[in-house]
Amino acid sequence: MKKPLIILLLLFLASCSQEHQGTPYQWPVIDGFPKPQVPKDNPMTVEKVELGRHLFYEKQLSFNQKQSCAGCHQQDVAFGESIPVSIGSTGQYHRRNSQALVNVAYNKTLTWSHDGITSLEQQILLPMFGEDPIELGITGHENEILARFRQGKYPALFEQAFPGQAISYENIVKALASFVRSLISLNSPFDRYAYYGEDDAISASALKGMELFFSERFECHHCHGGFNFTQSTSHEKQLIDRRPFHNTGLYNSKAEQGYPKKDKGLAEITTLARDDGRFRAPTLRNIAKSAPYMHDGSVATLSEVLDIYAAGGRVIVQGAYQGDGRAHPEKSQFVRKFAMTAQEKADLLAFLHTLTDEAFLTNPNFAKPSNKDK
């Protein structure tokens, strides 16, 4: 009678150890910084991160083999994209700007405006299997695409990352999530000044800009606070959801009664009028590299972004979305008109540029694998 129990126990222990097999991943974070939260069923390993890197750049993951995750998330622009809205593998336009993948491991919520998507494993399913818009277009081609990974370099990479397990979409998602979590950026001039004690790491102009950024007059820090410069932050020492969604007065269309009907933001999920035009405040790390800006890529430059906030919102004088965003009834209380001199604007821009981490933008561990990496 004891043997079946022993066998069951051994099988259970084997399954547990199998999930945790691999080389433990060492987070490249500053001493004293909290580590990101990681799902218990997808612990970080070096092997999973490496498999995820190959998959991230792999066009075979799209049904027509024309696009990879990296098509919309390019390293030199902070894993974002320098066009207003993304274009899927079929040429279909997305309605939103591709978000920069910077310190995503610390995000409390994912995507521009969905408070229910809180893990990368959830979010990654959208570009893979979503049909409106089509991005990678896997739906309807599941078996064909999966078969592509049973040849070439991938069987060995999967075996290293998931020993003894079948090549599956579950493990593809886990590997991709692991790679994206590894995209840590904490080596900007600001970091060297604030955390490494390099007093000359940023200019006098940038120091003045930093004071303005954290001032109650400009109020930037209310939506872009903390070490990751966003309210959407969660880690081992901070689990509270700060509801990081804000209406910034970008639209107030007379014809469409608020934000354009094609994208109402969080209101599409909650169906609440008070959430009209609310979108997640993105991190400002590497922000100088991730133009254009806002959820729909409708603002071309950082200078223009600052002008909109200084005005207390955007006024559109003609076209389908004509209206005064400053008067939107649900606009955030932190988006208020303030006076800004030309020198203050230059100082604030100088500070925002100190958040650019050149090492992150050129890190070979994040780059497309070469033939040597196969």
C-alpha positions as CSV (number, residue, x, y, z in Angstrom):
1,M,0.0,0.0,0.0
2,K,2.9,2.3,0.6
3,K,4.5,2.0,-2.9
4,P,1.8,3.9,-4.8
5,L,2.1,6.8,-2.3
6,I,5.9,6.8,-2.7
7,I,5.5,6.8,-6.5
8,L,3.0,9.7,-6.3
9,L,5.4,11.6,-4.1
10,L,8.3,11.1,-6.4
11,L,6.3,12.1,-9.4
12,F,5.2,15.3,-7.6
13,L,8.7,16.1,-6.5
14,A,9.9,15.5,-10.1
15,S,7.3,17.8,-11.5
16,C,8.3,20.5,-9.0
17,S,12.0,20.2,-9.6
18,Q,11.4,20.1,-13.4
19,E,9.7,23.5,-13.3
20,H,12.7,25.0,-11.5
21,Q,15.4,23.3,-13.5
22,G,17.9,25.6,-15.1
23,T,20.5,28.2,-14.2
24,P,19.0,30.8,-11.8
25,Y,18.8,34.2,-13.4
26,Q,20.6,37.1,-11.7
27,W,18.8,40.4,-11.9
28,P,21.0,43.2,-13.1
29,V,19.6,45.7,-10.6
30,I,21.3,48.4,-8.5
31,D,22.3,47.3,-4.9
32,G,19.4,47.8,-2.6
33,F,16.8,47.9,-5.4
34,P,13.8,45.6,-5.1
35,K,13.6,42.7,-7.5
36,P,10.6,42.3,-9.8
37,Q,7.9,39.9,-9.0
38,V,7.9,36.7,-11.0
39,P,5.1,34.1,-11.3
40,K,5.8,31.0,-9.3
41,D,5.0,28.8,-12.3
42,N,7.5,30.6,-14.5
43,P,10.7,31.2,-12.5
44,M,13.5,33.1,-14.3
45,T,16.3,31.0,-15.7
46,V,19.2,31.9,-18.0
47,E,18.0,29.2,-20.4
48,K,14.4,30.5,-20.7
49,V,15.6,34.0,-21.2
50,E,17.9,32.9,-24.0
51,L,15.1,30.9,-25.7
52,G,12.8,33.9,-25.3
53,R,15.4,36.1,-27.0
54,H,15.5,33.8,-30.1
55,L,11.7,33.6,-30.2
56,F,11.4,37.4,-29.8
57,Y,13.3,37.9,-33.1
58,E,11.8,34.9,-34.9
59,K,9.6,35.7,-37.9
60,Q,8.5,32.0,-38.0
61,L,6.2,32.9,-35.0
62,S,3.9,34.8,-37.4
63,F,1.6,32.8,-39.6
64,N,3.0,34.3,-42.8
65,Q,6.6,34.4,-41.5
66,K,6.8,38.2,-42.2
67,Q,6.9,39.6,-38.6
68,S,8.4,39.0,-35.2
69,C,7.8,40.6,-31.8
70,A,10.9,42.7,-32.6
71,G,9.1,44.2,-35.6
72,C,7.1,46.4,-33.3
73,H,9.6,46.5,-30.4
74,Q,13.0,47.6,-31.7
75,Q,16.0,47.8,-29.3
76,D,17.5,51.1,-30.6
77,V,14.2,52.9,-29.8
78,A,13.8,51.4,-26.3
79,F,12.0,48.4,-27.7
80,G,9.3,50.6,-29.1
81,E,8.7,51.8,-32.6
82,S,9.2,55.1,-34.3
83,I,5.9,55.3,-36.1
84,P,2.5,56.5,-34.7
85,V,0.8,53.1,-34.6
86,S,1.9,49.6,-35.1
87,I,1.3,47.5,-38.3
88,G,0.6,43.8,-38.0
89,S,1.9,40.9,-40.2
90,T,-0.9,41.3,-42.6
91,G,-0.4,45.1,-43.0
92,Q,-3.4,45.9,-40.8
93,Y,-2.9,49.0,-38.7
94,H,-3.2,48.9,-34.9
95,R,-5.0,51.7,-33.2
96,R,-2.3,52.3,-30.7
97,N,1.4,53.2,-30.4
98,S,3.8,50.4,-29.7
99,Q,4.8,50.6,-26.0
100,A,8.5,50.7,-25.1
101,L,9.5,47.6,-23.3
102,V,11.6,49.2,-20.5
103,N,11.6,47.6,-17.1
104,V,8.3,45.9,-17.9
105,A,9.1,43.4,-15.2
106,Y,8.2,46.1,-12.7
107,N,4.8,47.0,-14.3
108,K,1.7,46.4,-12.3
109,T,-0.5,46.5,-15.4
110,L,0.3,45.8,-19.0
111,T,-1.0,47.4,-22.2
112,W,-2.3,51.0,-22.5
113,S,-5.6,50.7,-20.9
114,H,-6.6,47.3,-19.4
115,D,-6.6,47.0,-15.6
116,G,-7.1,43.3,-15.7
117,I,-3.9,42.3,-17.6
118,T,-1.3,42.1,-14.9
119,S,1.2,39.6,-16.1
120,L,3.3,39.3,-19.2
121,E,2.1,35.8,-19.7
122,Q,-1.4,37.2,-20.2
123,Q,-0.3,40.1,-22.3
124,I,1.8,38.1,-24.8
125,L,-1.2,36.1,-25.8
126,L,-2.8,39.2,-27.4
127,P,-0.3,39.8,-30.2
128,M,0.1,36.1,-30.7
129,F,-3.5,35.0,-31.0
130,G,-5.5,38.3,-31.4
131,E,-7.6,38.7,-34.5
132,D,-8.6,42.4,-34.3
133,P,-6.1,43.6,-35.2
134,I,-4.1,40.7,-36.5
135,E,-0.5,41.0,-35.3
136,L,1.3,37.6,-35.4
137,G,-1.8,35.9,-36.6
138,I,-1.3,32.5,-35.0
139,T,-5.1,31.7,-34.6
140,G,-6.1,29.2,-37.2
141,H,-2.5,28.2,-37.9
142,E,-1.5,26.8,-34.5
143,N,-0.3,23.4,-35.7
144,E,1.6,24.7,-38.7
145,I,3.5,27.3,-36.7
146,L,4.3,25.0,-33.8
147,A,5.8,22.4,-36.2
148,R,8.3,25.0,-37.4
149,F,9.9,24.9,-33.9
150,R,10.5,21.1,-34.0
151,Q,13.5,21.6,-36.3
152,G,16.7,23.6,-36.6
153,K,18.1,25.2,-33.5
154,Y,14.9,25.2,-31.5
155,P,14.6,21.6,-30.2
156,A,17.9,22.0,-28.4
157,L,17.0,25.5,-27.0
158,F,13.6,24.2,-25.8
159,E,15.2,21.2,-24.1
160,Q,17.7,23.4,-22.3
161,A,14.9,25.8,-21.1
162,F,12.2,23.1,-20.4
163,P,14.0,19.8,-19.9
164,G,11.8,16.8,-20.8
165,Q,8.8,18.9,-21.9
166,A,7.1,19.2,-25.2
167,I,7.5,22.2,-27.5
168,S,4.3,24.0,-26.8
169,Y,2.7,27.5,-26.9
170,E,2.6,27.5,-23.1
171,N,6.4,27.2,-23.1
172,I,6.8,29.7,-25.9
173,V,4.8,32.2,-23.8
174,K,6.9,31.5,-20.7
175,A,10.1,32.0,-22.6
176,L,9.0,35.2,-24.2
177,A,7.8,36.5,-20.9
178,S,11.2,35.7,-19.3
179,F,13.1,37.5,-22.0
180,V,10.9,40.6,-21.8
181,R,11.3,40.6,-18.0
182,S,15.1,40.6,-18.5
183,L,14.9,44.0,-20.3
184,I,16.1,46.0,-17.3
185,S,17.3,49.6,-17.8
186,L,19.0,51.1,-14.7
187,N,22.2,52.7,-16.1
188,S,21.3,56.1,-17.3
189,P,23.1,59.3,-16.4
190,F,20.3,59.9,-13.9
191,D,21.0,56.6,-12.3
192,R,24.7,57.3,-12.1
193,Y,23.9,60.6,-10.5
194,A,21.1,59.5,-8.1
195,Y,22.3,56.0,-7.1
196,Y,26.0,55.8,-7.9
197,G,27.0,59.2,-6.5
198,E,28.5,60.6,-9.7
199,D,27.8,64.2,-9.2
200,D,29.0,65.2,-12.6
201,A,26.8,62.6,-14.4
202,I,24.2,65.2,-15.4
203,S,24.5,68.9,-16.4
204,A,23.5,71.9,-14.4
205,S,20.6,72.4,-16.8
206,A,19.4,68.9,-16.2
207,L,19.6,69.4,-12.4
208,K,17.3,72.4,-12.7
209,G,15.0,70.3,-14.9
210,M,14.9,67.6,-12.3
211,E,13.8,70.2,-9.7
212,L,11.0,71.3,-12.0
213,F,10.0,67.7,-12.7
214,F,9.5,67.0,-9.0
215,S,8.0,70.3,-8.2
216,E,4.3,70.8,-7.3
217,R,4.1,73.5,-10.0
218,F,4.9,71.2,-12.8
219,E,3.5,68.0,-11.1
220,C,5.1,65.6,-13.5
221,H,6.1,63.2,-10.7
222,H,2.5,62.5,-9.6
223,C,2.0,60.3,-12.7
224,H,5.6,59.5,-13.4
225,G,7.1,58.9,-10.0
226,G,9.3,56.3,-8.3
227,F,12.5,54.8,-9.6
228,N,10.7,53.6,-12.8
229,F,9.1,57.0,-13.5
230,T,5.5,55.6,-13.7
231,Q,2.7,54.9,-11.2
232,S,2.3,51.4,-12.8
233,T,4.9,49.8,-10.5
234,S,4.9,46.6,-8.5
235,H,7.8,44.7,-7.0
236,E,8.7,42.6,-4.0
237,K,8.4,45.5,-1.6
238,Q,5.4,47.3,-3.1
239,L,2.2,45.4,-4.1
240,I,-0.4,48.2,-4.0
241,D,-2.2,49.0,-7.2
242,R,-2.1,52.7,-7.6
243,R,-4.6,52.8,-10.5
244,P,-2.1,54.3,-12.9
245,F,-4.6,55.4,-15.6
246,H,-5.1,59.1,-16.4
247,N,-7.0,61.3,-18.8
248,T,-4.5,63.9,-19.9
249,G,-6.9,66.2,-21.9
250,L,-5.6,65.0,-25.2
251,Y,-9.1,64.9,-26.7
252,N,-12.6,66.3,-26.1
253,S,-14.3,65.8,-29.4
254,K,-17.6,67.7,-29.8
255,A,-18.7,65.2,-32.4
256,E,-17.8,62.1,-30.4
257,Q,-18.5,63.4,-26.9
258,G,-15.1,63.0,-25.4
259,Y,-12.3,60.8,-26.6
260,P,-12.7,59.3,-30.1
261,K,-15.0,56.3,-30.2
262,K,-12.2,54.2,-31.8
263,D,-10.4,54.3,-28.5
264,K,-12.0,55.3,-25.3
265,G,-9.2,53.9,-23.1
266,L,-10.0,52.3,-19.8
267,A,-13.7,53.1,-20.3
268,E,-13.9,50.3,-22.9
269,I,-13.1,47.8,-20.1
270,T,-15.0,49.3,-17.2
271,T,-17.9,50.9,-19.3
272,L,-17.7,53.8,-16.8
273,A,-18.0,57.4,-18.1
274,R,-15.4,58.5,-15.6
275,D,-12.8,56.3,-17.3
276,D,-13.2,58.0,-20.7
277,G,-9.7,58.7,-22.1
278,R,-7.8,57.1,-19.2
279,F,-4.6,55.5,-20.3
280,R,-1.7,54.0,-18.4
281,A,1.1,56.4,-17.6
282,P,4.2,54.8,-19.3
283,T,7.7,54.9,-17.9
284,L,9.8,57.9,-18.8
285,R,13.0,55.8,-18.9
286,N,14.5,56.2,-22.4
287,I,11.6,58.4,-23.3
288,A,13.8,60.6,-25.6
289,K,14.2,57.5,-27.8
290,S,10.6,56.4,-28.0
291,A,8.9,59.1,-30.1
292,P,6.1,59.6,-31.2
293,Y,4.2,59.9,-28.0
294,M,0.8,59.2,-26.3
295,H,-1.4,56.1,-26.8
296,D,-2.1,56.9,-30.4
297,G,1.3,58.3,-31.4
298,S,-0.4,61.6,-32.2
299,V,2.3,63.8,-30.5
300,A,5.6,63.9,-32.5
301,T,8.1,65.4,-30.0
302,L,8.8,65.7,-26.3
303,S,8.8,69.5,-26.7
304,E,5.2,69.2,-28.0
305,V,4.3,67.0,-25.1
306,L,5.5,69.6,-22.6
307,D,3.6,72.3,-24.4
308,I,0.4,70.3,-24.1
309,Y,0.8,69.8,-20.4
310,A,1.7,73.4,-19.8
311,A,-1.5,74.4,-21.6
312,G,-3.5,72.0,-19.4
313,G,-4.5,69.8,-22.4
314,R,-4.7,69.9,-26.2
315,V,-6.9,72.0,-28.3
316,I,-7.8,70.6,-31.8
317,V,-9.1,73.3,-34.0
318,Q,-10.2,71.3,-37.0
319,G,-11.0,67.9,-38.2
320,A,-13.0,65.0,-36.9
321,Y,-11.7,65.4,-33.4
322,Q,-12.1,69.1,-33.1
323,G,-12.5,70.2,-29.5
324,D,-10.9,71.5,-26.3
325,G,-9.2,68.7,-24.3
326,R,-8.5,71.2,-21.5
327,A,-12.3,71.1,-20.7
328,H,-12.7,67.4,-20.6
329,P,-14.8,66.7,-17.4
330,E,-12.7,63.6,-16.5
331,K,-9.3,65.2,-17.1
332,S,-6.7,64.3,-14.4
333,Q,-6.4,66.9,-11.6
334,F,-2.6,66.8,-12.2
335,V,-2.9,68.1,-15.8
336,R,-3.3,71.8,-15.0
337,K,-2.1,74.8,-16.9
338,F,1.2,76.2,-15.7
339,A,3.6,78.9,-16.8
340,M,6.8,77.6,-18.4
341,T,9.6,79.8,-19.7
342,A,11.8,78.8,-22.6
343,Q,14.7,78.1,-20.3
344,E,12.6,76.0,-18.0
345,K,11.5,74.0,-20.9
346,A,15.1,73.5,-22.1
347,D,16.0,72.4,-18.5
348,L,13.2,69.9,-18.3
349,L,14.1,68.4,-21.7
350,A,17.7,68.2,-20.5
351,F,16.5,66.2,-17.5
352,L,14.4,63.8,-19.6
353,H,17.4,63.1,-21.8
354,T,19.3,62.0,-18.7
355,L,16.9,59.0,-18.5
356,T,18.4,57.6,-21.7
357,D,20.4,54.4,-21.0
358,E,22.7,53.9,-24.0
359,A,23.9,50.6,-22.6
360,F,20.4,49.3,-22.6
361,L,19.9,50.4,-26.2
362,T,23.0,48.5,-27.3
363,N,23.2,45.6,-24.9
364,P,24.2,42.5,-27.0
365,N,22.2,40.3,-24.6
366,F,19.0,41.9,-25.8
367,A,19.9,42.0,-29.5
368,K,19.0,39.7,-32.3
369,P,20.9,36.4,-32.0
370,S,23.6,35.9,-34.5
371,N,24.5,32.6,-36.2
372,K,27.0,32.0,-33.4
373,D,24.1,32.0,-30.9
374,K,22.3,29.1,-32.5
